[in-house]
Structures are given as structure tokens and as C-alpha cells.
Amino acid sequence: MPAHAPVPDPADTDPLSRERAHLSASRDALRVMREDVQALDIKDVTANWVNAAVLEAQIDERIKALADLSHTPLFFGRVDYLHTTQEGQRFYIGRRHVHDVDGDPMVVDWRAPVSQPFYRASKKDPLDVALRRRFGYTAGDLTAYEDEHLSDPAEAERTSRLLQAEIERPRVGPMRDIVATIQPEQDEIVRSGLGGTVCVQGGPGTGKTAVGLHRVAYLLYAHRERLARTGTLVVGPNRSFLHYIEQVLPALGELEVKQATVDDLVAHVEVRGTDEAATAVIKGDARMAQVLRRAVRSHVTLPAEPLMVVRGSRRWRVPAYELEEIVRELLDRDIRYGAAREALPQRIAHTVLVRMEQAGEAPDDRVQDAVARNPAVKAAVKAMWPPVDPAKLVLRLLSDADFLAAHAEGVLTPDDQKRVLWQKPPRSLRTAQWSAADAVLIDEATDLVARTHSLGHVVLDEAQDLSPMQYRAVGRRCTTGSATVLGDLAQGTTPWATESWQEALFHLGKPDAVVEELTAGFRVPREVIAYASRLLPHMSPGLREVSSVRESPGSLTIREVPDLDGAVVAACEESLRHEGSIGLIAADGRIPALSEALAAAGLTWLTPGSETTLTSRLTLVPASLAKGLEYDYVVLDDPSSVVAAEPDERTGLRRLYVALTRAVSGLTVLHRSPLPAQLA
Ligand SMILES: Nc1ncnc2c1ncn2[C@@H]1O[C@H](COP(=O)(O)OP(=O)(O)OP(=O)(O)O)[C@@H](O)[C@H]1O
């Protein structure tokens, strides 16, 4: 083991070779850090095998965290401050902290406070930064750097070529992190405090997903202990999307974050049925929460009879009016139904104890417990406050018109009630064809009975598509924590999609959250986003157009073709001549025909969510699954069929807007039938 990692030779005046020397010195230092952990002998410090196993697992984790990943550079930037502080003057910024044998930092974590100016400093506000240097890598080798002298008024501001190159770097495999190039307005969101909920409205490709994931990594760094206790969760729209993003956090060293869809969160029953859109809209409406609350509480019956408790030779009588008082008090306190049910026997026992004391006895706690378990008390509790099974309750609400009417009176119109009732009620819980919206209702009922476990932080992506009841389901998973809500109102494609963030945040239970807007577009080239934005006034008037940071002339091709399938296959073959990933997006109904055409041409393709590799780069994407995904080149099949596949025109245009905004480098639109008029 070297006493000191090698230091750059001061005689070396070539900046690049000095930086390379720092890189290899940092690598050596990291290796030493790893070897130190590997050499730890825990025999003497652990008292028993359980402790030893726990400690060993922690050490294994630490060794994993200290691995030197050859494809991820140890640092990507450097800041030199004008003034020296206690911590130093020059810092290399990387994905993790590396120090030398003396404990001096070789690389600082991008999340550390000293790294923040690397992201935020500008000519206007240099934040004491004299030099910001960005590094470029080719196949793991440090090959370039780019300097900005932020405190030098003579130097002109210019856009970073390295940022441009990073965005356009061909995409193979899952989503990657953006730590090297987080932009100032993104960084503000990434580093905003754990205490408050942030909602981000941003058009396609503005980096919402990236920002949400980096925010989780930041929060885990800044509040590691607290979040380790309370947990964090990322909620995404579907499995393919979750699969696409699942590598970002591990690449940032965070392995402990759970990822789920809303359907996963509320999976109390197996979902085998579907609802018509109009039915799902009512089931997803917040009024259903009121109906459920009434229905749950309707199980409470006020006592008509006194309670007689026999203990030994004595009988203790609790009159009905006193029982009623206890029950009313519990109802008024508005605690969970199940918690109140558990408290009730003790409350009754307490009244009995008071009577015992009045009669000169001296009962202790054990007597109170015994009275609470007395069969007469148990029977009274069961009669006044019976257990409620959430799924059975929802089953009854959806099958029994009178029961529904009793609790929906004044909340749902008679027409609404008719809509949610099952045409053919199932005979039992087992045979019920639950829909996704029903599962959310069951989740709400479950929470009325017993409080849902709340996490420290929840990131909710593609949030615009949630129903009010779904917002409530996510919201109860962060009642004691905070949330990051990400979405684009213009990409809302469900019949219950939200029209306003204020409303959505209200249902989430975070009405005071700040709404931030991201308007700089990183994914989609200017020409393409301008074309897609023609749809905005027709489907989401009032929303701002994304302004792309990338000028890529020639990125958009639109062609009317006589043989659509043939032209689509040819366009895919043409795109495959470029590097990177290719997405063929088409209306869901067109997928079988296109699969056949691709197969006939000898092309193989993936389904969304499977990882692209260097040899398998073409994905056939049903328009309904395109949201959140991106490809270097996109071939879009027949826009009119994409619009026509949706129940109404506005949703159709929004679906098309999503499909038109998936390409990083090139979009080819092919059609035989006329294009939708709104694109003209
Ligand atoms: N600061 C950045 N530096 C480099 N790349 C970035 C930056 N911000 C975003 N990107 C890239 O832009 C692309 C779009 O980002 P992302 O998917 O997070 O956008 P989004 O707003 O969630 O889009 P959508 O609304 O379509 O889901 C990704 O490839 C992401 O890595």
C-alpha cells in the first residue's frame, strides 16, 4: 500500500496531463479506501454472530459503494474559488467522495455544499468561483476540458459544448444520470429542502424525471439517517417506465429506494376487470372518499341496552347512555375506525373500574385488562363497533344499490350511483372482477380502518395522469413526509387527468406546495418541439412552449407515403444506420401489422422496458406506453391513427404530442391518411 497516492508533477505544465494525473491519483486513493475497508477485522469488536453478520453486511455494502466503475468517471468537474476557505480552494466534483491517506479530499461528492456553486454559479452571480472546468471523457479516458472564468468580466458567456455532446451521446441501455450537467434551475429543485413538497410543471424533455431522481439522491445524502428510518419511494406510471429509470439511483450510489406504480401501492386485491371511462372517472372522484367514510362509520351502532359485567360474585352495570357517551366521543375524535375499535374495550373497562372504586374496591391495571377481555364487554364491542373488511365494504357499495344510496345521498347524483354499481354483482369476494379504480377505493377504505404507513419522501412522476382518489392514495403514503410531484398538464391522457396543479396538490394533501416551472428542453431539438407545439393551443391552451437548448437542423422529416408499412420499415432501417436507440411509435392497434412488417423484413425489435443493447436497438412502442421514454431516433407511424385511438380528440392530440416529443436526434413522421388539421 503506498504511503501517499501519487501527486501531479508540478513541473508538468500541460493542463490535460495534470488533470489525468489527478484522476489516476484519485483512483489510487479510492483503491486504498476500499482496501482499508476490506482489511477490517471485526472479530474483536463484535459480541455475537448476529452483530457480526450485520456488520459484515454493512462492510460489504461499503465495499460495493467504493467500487471503481470504469465506465463512470471519478470526477466530471472542478471549481477553483477566488478565496481559500477552511475546506480549501480547488475541488474536483464527482459522484462520490474520495480522500487521500491524510483525509484530504481528492474528489468531493456532487451533493456536498462546496459542490453547489459548480452548478449554480453564473457570470451574473459567480458565487466566488474563479474557474469552472468541465471534463470530457471518451471510453473512460479524460480527453477534454472546458473552462469558464466566471469572475472575469472580459470573458463572454457561451453554451457548453460538453453539455450538448452529453445530451446527444447515443442512448443505449437504461436512462443515465445527469450529475455532470445539472442546470441551475434544475439544481434549485434538486437541492430544495426535505421539509416542503415541490411540484414541477415542465414540458417534454425538460428533465423532470432526471431532476426527481437526483433530488432523491440529494435528499438521501443530506438527510441520510432520517430517510433510512422513514424510507423513500419513487412512483412511476408503468413497469416499462420504472424499468427504464431503475438504474439511475444505483448509478448515483443509492440502492435503497423503492420504485412502484400506483397500482402496486394499492394492490390489496387482484385486478382483473376494467371500467368504462365514465365509470372510472366517478370512482376516481374525491367524492368517493366521502361515501366510503360514511359507509365505514355506518357500522357503528349506538347501544340500546345496558352492559352487565360479572366478576366473581358481583355484577357491574354500565347504563346504555354511558356506553353511548363513550362511543360518541370516539366518533367525534375522528381516529381511525380500527384504532377506535381497539380503544373501546379499555374505555368500557375504565367505567367499570370507576364503579368498583366507588364501591370501595381497589382494582389495579390487571383488573382493567381482565374487564376489557370479559366476554360481555367483547360482545358489546362487537355489536357497537364491529370489524370492517375494506374489500367487503367496497364490494357491498358497488353491488347493493340501497347501501350505496344510503351513503352517497347528497354526494353522488342518482346517475353517478347507477354508473358505479356493478351490472352483474359478483357472488363473493373471490369472484369479483376488481378494476384498478376499485383497488384504489379499497385502499381508501383500508386507510379509514387503519392508518397507512407514511414514508419520509415520495417522488411522483407523470403525476398529471392521476385521479383525485389516486392522489389521495399517494398522499397518505407521505402524510408525515414530503413529496416531489412531477408532470406536464399537456401530457395528461387519462379521462381523469388533472387540469390544475393546485387541485392535484389539494388531493395529495399538500396544498401549500410550491409549483415550479421548467421551460428549457434538453431532449427534443428545436425544430421538432416547434412542430409538436402546434398542438398546444388545441389541447392545453395557456401552457408555455418548451424552448429547446438544441438547434439540430434536419432533425424533422415528414413524408406522405403510398405504402405506409413498407415506408415505416425502410425508415427503421435507415435510422438503424445511425448510432443509438430507435423507437418506432404507433397507435396500439397498429402494433400487430407493424410487427409483421418488421418480421418480414428480417428486423428484430424489443418491447418498451426491455433494455436496448448495441446489437438490439429498435423498440416497437405502442403509443399508450411512450410516455416518459426517449430514443435517439423516432419513427412515428400515422399520427391520425394515434389521435383516433383515443376516446376524444383532446386526449388524442395529447397522445400525439407525447409521441412527437420522444426523439433526441431525429424524428421521421410517416402518414398515408391526412395529418391531423391541428398540425398544419
Ligand atoms: N441538465 C441536463 N444535462 C444533460 N441532460 C439532461 C439534463 N436535463 C435533462 N437531460 C436529459 O434530457 C432528457 C429528458 O429528460 P427527462 O426524461 O427527465 O425529461 P422529462 O421532463 O421527464 O420528459 P417527459 O415529460 O417527456 O417525461 C433525458 O435524456 C435527460 O437525461
Ligand as a Chemical Component Dictionary entry (heavy atoms), coordinates in Angstrom:
data_LIG
# 
_chem_comp.id                   LIG 
_chem_comp.type                 NON-POLYMER 
_chem_comp.pdbx_formal_charge   0 
_chem_comp.three_letter_code    LIG 
# 
loop_
_chem_comp_atom.comp_id 
_chem_comp_atom.atom_id 
_chem_comp_atom.alt_atom_id 
_chem_comp_atom.type_symbol 
_chem_comp_atom.charge 
_chem_comp_atom.model_Cartn_x 
_chem_comp_atom.model_Cartn_y 
_chem_comp_atom.model_Cartn_z 
_chem_comp_atom.pdbx_ordinal 
LIG N1  N1  N 0 -29.097 19.074 -17.261 1  
LIG C1  C1  C 0 -29.108 18.081 -18.140 2  
LIG N2  N2  N 0 -27.982 17.654 -18.703 3  
LIG C2  C2  C 0 -27.964 16.661 -19.614 4  
LIG N3  N3  N 0 -29.067 16.008 -19.989 5  
LIG C3  C3  C 0 -30.222 16.392 -19.440 6  
LIG C4  C4  C 0 -30.311 17.450 -18.498 7  
LIG N4  N4  N 0 -31.607 17.581 -18.130 8  
LIG C5  C5  C 0 -32.273 16.666 -18.826 9  
LIG N5  N5  N 0 -31.454 15.945 -19.599 10 
LIG C6  C6  C 0 -31.782 14.842 -20.486 11 
LIG O1  O1  O 0 -32.934 15.181 -21.216 12 
LIG C7  C7  C 0 -33.730 14.028 -21.421 13 
LIG C8  C8  C 0 -35.114 14.295 -20.918 14 
LIG O2  O2  O 0 -35.131 14.295 -19.512 15 
LIG P1  P1  P 0 -36.356 13.695 -18.695 16 
LIG O3  O3  O 0 -36.760 12.377 -19.253 17 
LIG O4  O4  O 0 -36.027 13.796 -17.273 18 
LIG O5  O5  O 0 -37.458 14.782 -19.103 19 
LIG P2  P2  P 0 -38.975 14.862 -18.658 20 
LIG O6  O6  O 0 -39.232 16.291 -18.390 21 
LIG O7  O7  O 0 -39.263 13.897 -17.582 22 
LIG O8  O8  O 0 -39.682 14.461 -20.010 23 
LIG P3  P3  P 0 -41.164 13.871 -20.282 24 
LIG O9  O9  O 0 -42.140 14.949 -19.916 25 
LIG O10 O10 O 0 -41.155 13.613 -21.741 26 
LIG O11 O11 O 0 -41.296 12.658 -19.456 27 
LIG C9  C9  C 0 -33.031 12.889 -20.705 28 
LIG O12 O12 O 0 -32.235 12.188 -21.619 29 
LIG C10 C10 C 0 -32.164 13.585 -19.708 30 
LIG O13 O13 O 0 -31.038 12.829 -19.377 31 
# 
loop_
_chem_comp_bond.comp_id 
_chem_comp_bond.atom_id_1 
_chem_comp_bond.atom_id_2 
_chem_comp_bond.value_order 
_chem_comp_bond.pdbx_ordinal 
LIG N1  C1  SING 1  
LIG C1  N2  SING 2  
LIG C1  C4  DOUB 3  
LIG N2  C2  DOUB 4  
LIG C2  N3  SING 5  
LIG N3  C3  DOUB 6  
LIG C3  C4  SING 7  
LIG C3  N5  SING 8  
LIG C4  N4  SING 9  
LIG N4  C5  DOUB 10 
LIG C5  N5  SING 11 
LIG N5  C6  SING 12 
LIG C6  O1  SING 13 
LIG C6  C10 SING 14 
LIG O1  C7  SING 15 
LIG C7  C8  SING 16 
LIG C7  C9  SING 17 
LIG C8  O2  SING 18 
LIG O2  P1  SING 19 
LIG P1  O3  DOUB 20 
LIG P1  O4  SING 21 
LIG P1  O5  SING 22 
LIG O5  P2  SING 23 
LIG P2  O6  DOUB 24 
LIG P2  O7  SING 25 
LIG P2  O8  SING 26 
LIG O8  P3  SING 27 
LIG P3  O9  DOUB 28 
LIG P3  O10 SING 29 
LIG P3  O11 SING 30 
LIG C9  O12 SING 31 
LIG C9  C10 SING 32 
LIG C10 O13 SING 33 
# 
